[in-house]
Amino acid sequence: MYDLFSPTFKSDPFPTYAKMREDDPIYKHVSPNGRVVWYITRHEEATAVFRDDYHFCKDPRHAGAQHGRRTQINRLINENMLFSDGAVHKRLRGLVNQAFTPRRIAAIEPSIQKLADDLLAAIPADAPFDLIADYALPIPVIVICDLLGFPAADREQVTAWSNAIIAPRQHGLTRKERRHEVKAFVTYLQAMFADRRAVPQDDLITGLVQAGEQGDRLNEEELSSMVAMLLVTGHETTVNLIGNGTLSLLRHPEALRRIMAGEAGWEEAIEELLRYDGPVESSTTRWVREDMEFHGHAFKQGDLIRIILSSANRDNAQFIDPDSFDLDRRDGKKHLAFGHGKHHCLGAPLARLEGRVALETLFRKRPSLHLAIPESQLEWNTGVLFRGLKTLPLR
C-alpha cells in the first residue's frame, strides 16, 4: 500500500509518513518471507513501545523466535547490548558507560575541533568537494577508532569492515565476500584482545577486556560484538547528522544566517536538526513477546516492531508546525532521534558534540558554501535503519 523502499521515497519520505500517521499509524507489513512487521509512525505509540520492556524485547529468543543459523555474522551483530534485555542489557551497557561520561566527552572536544580544522584545511577552497567522504565521514570514524583504541594505520580497513557488517549491498559485497570480511575482522579483534590483555592501554577495548576478566563473564563473542556495535553506531549516526544537517541549513539560509550571527545557538540548532531530518530513520527491531492487543491491533508473538523515528519526530500531535525548521521551537526536545527509555542511545552526547563542532566549523570557515549539483540529483542511501546521503557535492 505504501512505497517504503524506492529511491523516490528515500529522497523525501515525510509526505508518506504523514499519510501513514493519519490513515495507518500502526501499519502492518508482511515481508516476502511471511514475517509480520508493524511500523509505528506516531510519537505517542512510539514512546509507549520504547517504555514497555514487558511486551516488547530486543532479543528475539525472548519472543519465541529463532536467531536463524548461528553464523559468525549473526553472532557479531547480535551479542551486544543493542539486542539484549533485562539484566544482560544492564550488565553490557554498564561496561561501556565509562567511555561516554559527560566529563570524558567534554575532554575530547579540543581533539574533535583540531580534526575538523585539519580536514577543512586539506580541502581546496576553490574546488568542489564531497562533504560526506571528505569531512562528515572522517570525523566520527577517527573519533570512535581512537576511543576504541584502533591504530591510526588501521582506520581505513576497520571502516571497510564496518561497512561490510552494516551495509554490504550498498558497498557491492556478495554474501561470500561479506563472510570473508567479517571473519577477517573477528580474527583481527581477537588478536587485539590478546594484545590488550598483555599490554593494557588507555582505550575502551582495554576497558572491555579488563571488565571481562573481573568477573562479568564477557566472552569473546560478546567482546567482538560490542566492539562492532560501537564502531558501527559510533560513526553512522554522526556522518548522517553532519550530512543531513548541512543540507538542511543550506535549504534554510535565514536560519543559518541567524546562527552565524549569534541570534540562535548551535546547541538549539543541533536539536532541531535531529528532529527535522535526523540521522536514524527507524529504530532497531523489537519483537512482540506474546500475543497482545496494542492500540486496537492484534500483535502476535514473534511479530517485529519498527518505530519510525523520522515520522514520530514530525508528528503534529506533538510538535507545532512539524514540517517547518524552527530554531525557536519550544517543543523540540521531545524528539526521539536517539530513541527513548532503557535503550536510549548511549553515544548521543558524543554525536551531539561531533555534529556541533563539525557544522559550526564548516560554516564559519566556508561561509559561501552551496550545492555543486542540482538538489534533484542528490542520492540517499537505501535501507530502513539510517537516513543519510550517499554524497553531498559542495563548492
MITORZA-563240 format. One line per 2 residues: number of its first residue (from 1); their letters; for each residue x, y, z of C-alpha. Coordinates in nm, 3 decimals, always signed. Each point is the difference from the previous one (the first is absolute). Layout:
BEGIN
NUM) A) X/Y/Z | ...
END
This chain:
BEGIN
1) MY) +0.000/+0.000/+0.000 | +0.286/+0.236/+0.077
3) DL) +0.324/+0.047/-0.191 | +0.259/-0.036/+0.277
5) FS) +0.311/-0.111/-0.183 | +0.042/+0.179/-0.336
7) PT) +0.258/+0.277/-0.066 | -0.290/+0.243/-0.049
9) FK) -0.131/-0.079/+0.346 | +0.345/+0.021/+0.159
11) SD) +0.059/+0.345/-0.147 | -0.305/+0.136/+0.184
13) PF) -0.180/-0.248/+0.227 | -0.185/+0.261/+0.204
15) PT) -0.320/+0.033/-0.210 | -0.042/-0.379/+0.010
17) YA) +0.055/-0.007/+0.376 | -0.255/+0.280/+0.044
19) KM) -0.258/-0.208/-0.185 | +0.086/-0.307/+0.207
21) RE) -0.038/+0.194/+0.325 | -0.341/+0.114/-0.117
23) DD) -0.133/-0.324/-0.152 | +0.215/-0.287/+0.134
25) PI) +0.203/+0.111/+0.303 | +0.063/-0.365/+0.089
27) YK) +0.056/-0.149/-0.342 | +0.020/-0.374/-0.061
29) HV) +0.248/-0.105/-0.266 | +0.054/-0.362/-0.104
31) SP) +0.353/-0.053/-0.129 | +0.076/-0.240/-0.291
33) NG) +0.096/-0.275/+0.247 | -0.338/+0.030/+0.174
35) RV) +0.129/+0.184/+0.306 | -0.240/+0.260/+0.140
37) VW) +0.159/+0.341/+0.063 | -0.193/+0.276/+0.177
39) YI) +0.103/+0.356/-0.087 | -0.066/+0.244/+0.286
41) TR) -0.015/+0.353/-0.141 | -0.149/+0.224/+0.271
43) HE) +0.182/+0.143/+0.300 | -0.248/-0.122/+0.263
45) EA) +0.008/-0.366/-0.104 | +0.374/+0.013/-0.066
47) TA) +0.067/+0.121/+0.354 | -0.232/-0.267/+0.138
49) VF) +0.199/-0.275/-0.173 | +0.333/+0.147/+0.113
51) RD) -0.119/-0.003/+0.362 | -0.155/-0.348/-0.004
53) DY) +0.272/-0.256/+0.069 | -0.258/-0.257/+0.109
55) HF) -0.183/-0.048/-0.331 | +0.285/+0.095/-0.236
57) CK) +0.355/-0.132/+0.001 | +0.324/+0.040/-0.194
59) DP) +0.115/-0.363/+0.019 | -0.223/-0.206/-0.232
61) RH) +0.051/-0.309/+0.213 | -0.215/+0.167/+0.266
63) AG) -0.284/+0.014/-0.253 | +0.019/-0.366/-0.096
65) AQ) +0.183/+0.089/-0.322 | +0.316/-0.156/-0.132
67) HG) +0.322/+0.189/-0.062 | +0.034/-0.190/-0.323
69) RR) +0.315/-0.198/-0.062 | +0.266/+0.088/+0.255
71) TQ) +0.233/+0.138/-0.261 | +0.302/+0.209/+0.082
73) IN) -0.177/+0.304/-0.147 | -0.306/-0.050/+0.220
75) RL) +0.210/-0.040/+0.309 | +0.203/+0.311/-0.080
77) IN) -0.314/+0.210/-0.048 | -0.219/-0.136/+0.280
79) EN) +0.212/-0.076/+0.307 | +0.001/+0.356/+0.140
81) ML) -0.210/+0.240/+0.206 | -0.195/+0.120/-0.304
83) FS) -0.170/-0.340/-0.031 | -0.029/-0.101/+0.364
85) DG) -0.253/+0.042/+0.277 | -0.025/+0.024/+0.377
87) AV) +0.302/-0.086/+0.212 | +0.212/-0.091/-0.304
89) HK) -0.063/+0.340/-0.157 | +0.073/+0.179/+0.328
91) RL) +0.330/-0.184/+0.041 | +0.119/+0.058/-0.355
93) RG) -0.104/+0.366/-0.005 | +0.175/+0.059/+0.331
95) LV) +0.328/-0.120/-0.148 | +0.010/+0.278/-0.261
97) NQ) -0.147/+0.280/+0.212 | +0.354/+0.097/+0.093
99) AF) +0.075/+0.114/-0.354 | -0.295/+0.237/-0.030
101) TP) -0.006/+0.193/+0.327 | -0.054/+0.379/-0.040
103) RR) +0.350/+0.068/+0.133 | +0.168/-0.236/-0.246
105) IA) -0.203/+0.133/-0.294 | +0.081/+0.361/+0.091
107) AI) +0.368/-0.088/+0.026 | +0.024/-0.107/-0.365
109) EP) -0.158/+0.318/-0.143 | +0.341/+0.162/-0.074
111) SI) +0.111/-0.305/-0.200 | -0.329/+0.002/-0.197
113) QK) +0.047/+0.371/-0.070 | +0.356/-0.054/-0.125
115) LA) -0.117/-0.286/-0.218 | -0.271/+0.216/-0.160
117) DD) +0.249/+0.283/-0.055 | +0.257/-0.233/-0.159
119) LL) -0.252/-0.167/-0.230 | -0.130/+0.332/-0.130
121) AA) +0.354/+0.133/-0.044 | +0.071/-0.296/-0.229
123) IP) -0.299/+0.078/-0.225 | +0.076/+0.266/-0.268
125) AD) -0.226/+0.301/+0.048 | -0.046/+0.058/-0.372
127) AP) -0.101/-0.353/-0.106 | -0.307/-0.220/+0.047
129) FD) +0.021/-0.274/+0.261 | -0.216/-0.275/+0.147
131) LI) -0.096/+0.093/+0.353 | -0.074/-0.363/+0.094
133) AD) +0.327/-0.160/-0.112 | +0.228/+0.296/+0.072
135) YA) -0.141/+0.126/+0.330 | -0.314/-0.159/+0.150
137) LP) +0.133/-0.357/-0.006 | +0.360/+0.048/+0.119
139) IP) -0.097/+0.192/+0.315 | -0.206/-0.269/+0.178
141) VI) +0.207/-0.287/-0.142 | +0.321/+0.142/+0.142
143) VI) -0.165/+0.091/+0.332 | -0.158/-0.341/+0.062
145) CD) +0.312/-0.185/-0.118 | +0.209/+0.203/+0.245
147) LL) -0.245/-0.061/+0.285 | +0.000/-0.373/-0.066
149) GF) +0.377/-0.010/-0.048 | +0.046/-0.096/-0.366
151) PA) +0.338/+0.109/-0.140 | -0.018/+0.291/-0.243
153) AD) +0.153/-0.214/-0.275 | -0.295/-0.244/+0.027
155) RE) -0.285/+0.254/-0.024 | -0.068/-0.049/-0.370
157) QV) -0.015/-0.377/+0.035 | -0.212/+0.019/+0.315
159) TA) -0.244/+0.230/-0.181 | -0.024/-0.249/-0.286
161) WS) -0.081/-0.276/+0.248 | -0.266/+0.220/+0.157
163) NA) -0.157/+0.054/-0.344 | +0.000/-0.375/-0.062
165) II) -0.192/-0.053/+0.325 | -0.267/+0.269/-0.035
167) AP) -0.046/+0.060/-0.375 | +0.156/-0.274/-0.216
169) RQ) -0.232/+0.054/-0.299 | +0.059/+0.373/+0.005
171) HG) +0.371/-0.069/-0.034 | -0.038/-0.266/-0.268
173) LT) +0.091/-0.303/+0.211 | -0.130/-0.348/-0.072
175) RK) -0.096/-0.231/+0.287 | +0.324/-0.189/-0.040
177) ER) +0.204/+0.322/+0.002 | -0.187/+0.123/+0.307
179) RH) +0.070/-0.326/+0.186 | +0.367/+0.032/-0.090
181) EV) +0.016/+0.361/+0.128 | -0.179/-0.085/+0.325
183) KA) +0.231/-0.295/+0.063 | +0.303/+0.222/-0.057
185) FV) -0.138/+0.263/+0.238 | -0.066/-0.253/+0.277
187) TY) +0.352/-0.143/-0.040 | +0.141/+0.353/+0.023
189) LQ) -0.203/+0.074/+0.313 | +0.104/-0.321/+0.173
191) AM) +0.364/+0.089/-0.055 | -0.068/+0.349/+0.136
193) FA) -0.171/-0.140/+0.311 | +0.301/-0.221/+0.068
195) DR) +0.232/+0.297/-0.043 | -0.203/+0.216/+0.242
197) RA) +0.003/-0.278/+0.260 | +0.378/-0.012/-0.024
199) VP) +0.058/+0.377/-0.029 | -0.300/+0.208/+0.119
201) QD) -0.056/+0.342/-0.159 | -0.215/+0.302/+0.085
203) DL) -0.280/-0.094/-0.239 | -0.346/-0.152/+0.002
205) IT) +0.105/-0.341/-0.131 | +0.236/-0.036/+0.297
207) GL) -0.287/+0.098/+0.228 | -0.227/-0.263/-0.148
209) VQ) +0.268/-0.270/+0.020 | +0.083/+0.085/+0.361
211) AG) -0.367/+0.009/+0.099 | -0.037/-0.351/-0.135
213) EQ) +0.293/-0.116/+0.207 | -0.152/+0.151/+0.316
215) GD) -0.287/-0.249/+0.000 | -0.259/+0.149/-0.234
217) RL) +0.041/-0.303/-0.229 | +0.036/+0.202/-0.318
219) NE) +0.094/-0.279/-0.238 | +0.182/+0.031/-0.331
221) EE) -0.324/+0.017/-0.201 | -0.137/+0.275/+0.223
223) LS) +0.326/+0.193/-0.021 | +0.005/-0.016/-0.380
225) SM) -0.369/+0.087/-0.029 | +0.025/+0.295/+0.241
227) VA) +0.296/+0.148/-0.187 | -0.174/-0.048/-0.337
229) ML) -0.317/+0.163/+0.131 | +0.188/+0.299/+0.142
231) LV) +0.197/+0.038/-0.322 | -0.308/-0.002/-0.225
233) TG) -0.229/+0.213/+0.214 | +0.290/+0.226/+0.096
235) HE) +0.047/+0.133/-0.349 | -0.315/-0.066/-0.207
237) TT) -0.217/+0.227/+0.214 | +0.239/+0.295/-0.003
239) VN) +0.080/-0.026/-0.372 | -0.369/+0.042/-0.073
241) LI) -0.049/+0.273/+0.260 | +0.274/+0.207/-0.166
243) GN) -0.117/-0.076/-0.354 | -0.373/+0.045/+0.058
245) GT) +0.068/+0.301/+0.221 | +0.210/+0.172/-0.266
247) LS) -0.268/-0.054/-0.264 | -0.277/+0.122/+0.231
249) LL) +0.191/+0.318/+0.083 | +0.073/+0.067/-0.367
251) RH) -0.373/-0.041/-0.064 | -0.076/+0.253/+0.275
253) PE) +0.240/+0.292/-0.054 | -0.182/+0.237/+0.240
255) AL) +0.037/-0.252/+0.283 | +0.368/-0.041/-0.087
257) RR) +0.047/+0.379/-0.005 | -0.153/+0.027/+0.348
259) IM) +0.228/-0.271/+0.138 | +0.313/+0.153/-0.148
261) AG) -0.102/+0.345/+0.127 | -0.040/-0.136/+0.351
263) EA) -0.375/+0.057/+0.003 | -0.054/-0.374/+0.059
265) GW) +0.224/-0.257/+0.165 | +0.164/-0.305/-0.155
267) EE) -0.128/-0.224/+0.281 | -0.359/+0.093/-0.086
269) AI) +0.075/-0.039/-0.370 | +0.133/-0.354/+0.052
271) EE) -0.316/-0.103/+0.186 | -0.220/+0.135/-0.278
273) LL) +0.213/-0.168/-0.266 | -0.034/-0.330/+0.187
275) RY) -0.378/+0.040/+0.005 | -0.048/+0.144/-0.348
277) DG) +0.207/-0.248/-0.202 | +0.184/-0.223/+0.243
279) PV) +0.273/-0.253/-0.077 | -0.195/-0.311/+0.103
281) ES) -0.324/-0.064/-0.187 | -0.115/-0.308/+0.190
283) ST) +0.081/-0.156/+0.333 | +0.162/-0.340/+0.012
285) TR) -0.246/-0.290/+0.005 | -0.212/-0.090/+0.296
287) WV) -0.195/-0.323/+0.036 | -0.343/-0.073/+0.148
289) RE) +0.048/-0.230/+0.299 | -0.353/-0.145/+0.004
291) DM) -0.337/+0.041/-0.169 | -0.150/+0.335/+0.101
293) EF) -0.216/+0.290/-0.108 | +0.176/+0.331/-0.059
295) HG) -0.214/+0.306/-0.071 | -0.265/-0.210/-0.168
297) HA) +0.237/-0.225/-0.197 | +0.056/-0.371/+0.058
299) FK) +0.373/-0.058/+0.042 | +0.121/-0.361/-0.011
301) QG) +0.298/-0.147/+0.180 | +0.307/+0.033/-0.219
303) DL) -0.128/+0.295/-0.206 | +0.259/+0.270/-0.072
305) IR) -0.039/+0.363/+0.105 | +0.165/+0.290/-0.178
307) II) -0.034/+0.346/+0.153 | +0.034/+0.262/-0.274
309) LS) +0.190/+0.278/+0.175 | -0.009/+0.229/-0.304
311) SA) -0.379/-0.017/+0.008 | -0.047/+0.034/+0.376
313) NR) +0.219/+0.311/-0.008 | -0.239/+0.164/-0.250
315) DN) -0.318/-0.091/+0.188 | -0.230/+0.303/+0.016
317) AQ) -0.158/-0.139/+0.317 | +0.332/+0.068/+0.175
319) FI) +0.165/+0.279/-0.197 | -0.137/+0.335/-0.119
321) DP) +0.036/+0.034/-0.378 | +0.229/-0.307/-0.005
323) DS) +0.105/+0.029/-0.366 | +0.156/+0.342/+0.065
325) FD) +0.363/+0.043/+0.103 | -0.038/+0.224/+0.305
327) LD) +0.297/+0.108/+0.211 | -0.235/+0.151/+0.260
329) RR) -0.194/-0.322/+0.050 | -0.095/-0.063/+0.362
331) DG) -0.118/-0.357/-0.050 | +0.307/-0.127/-0.185
333) KK) +0.159/-0.191/+0.286 | -0.283/-0.253/-0.013
335) HL) +0.158/-0.146/-0.314 | +0.091/-0.369/-0.011
337) AF) +0.308/+0.024/-0.222 | +0.204/-0.204/+0.250
339) GH) -0.285/-0.222/+0.113 | -0.152/+0.000/+0.348
341) GK) +0.000/-0.208/+0.317 | +0.260/-0.256/+0.106
343) HH) +0.137/-0.035/-0.353 | +0.048/+0.375/-0.052
345) CL) +0.318/+0.045/-0.203 | +0.299/-0.003/+0.232
347) GA) +0.209/+0.197/-0.250 | -0.249/+0.287/-0.039
349) PL) +0.220/+0.256/+0.183 | +0.296/-0.088/-0.225
351) AR) -0.210/+0.026/-0.318 | -0.135/+0.338/+0.111
353) LE) +0.351/+0.127/+0.070 | +0.143/-0.125/-0.329
355) GR) -0.294/+0.143/-0.193 | +0.024/+0.341/+0.166
357) VA) +0.375/+0.035/-0.047 | -0.010/-0.127/-0.359
359) LE) -0.285/+0.223/-0.115 | +0.114/+0.314/+0.183
361) TL) +0.352/-0.036/-0.138 | -0.121/-0.077/-0.352
363) FR) -0.223/+0.307/-0.034 | +0.240/+0.230/+0.184
365) KR) +0.291/-0.088/-0.227 | -0.202/-0.044/-0.319
367) PS) -0.277/+0.264/+0.026 | -0.088/-0.002/-0.371
369) LH) -0.062/-0.374/-0.033 | -0.264/-0.116/-0.246
371) LA) -0.098/-0.318/-0.184 | +0.224/-0.092/-0.292
373) IP) -0.279/-0.195/-0.175 | -0.376/+0.050/-0.030
375) ES) -0.177/-0.118/+0.314 | -0.210/-0.239/-0.209
377) QL) +0.317/-0.200/-0.075 | +0.080/-0.079/+0.363
379) EW) -0.021/-0.370/+0.086 | -0.095/-0.145/+0.337
381) NT) +0.121/-0.327/+0.143 | -0.241/-0.293/-0.006
383) GV) -0.103/-0.201/+0.305 | -0.249/+0.057/+0.278
385) LF) +0.229/+0.077/+0.293 | +0.216/+0.303/-0.083
387) RG) -0.094/+0.311/-0.198 | +0.291/+0.158/-0.183
389) LK) +0.136/+0.123/-0.330 | +0.233/-0.205/-0.218
391) TL) +0.188/+0.316/-0.092 | -0.045/+0.373/+0.054
393) PL) +0.196/+0.191/-0.268 | +0.072/+0.358/+0.112
395) R) +0.208/+0.289/-0.118
END
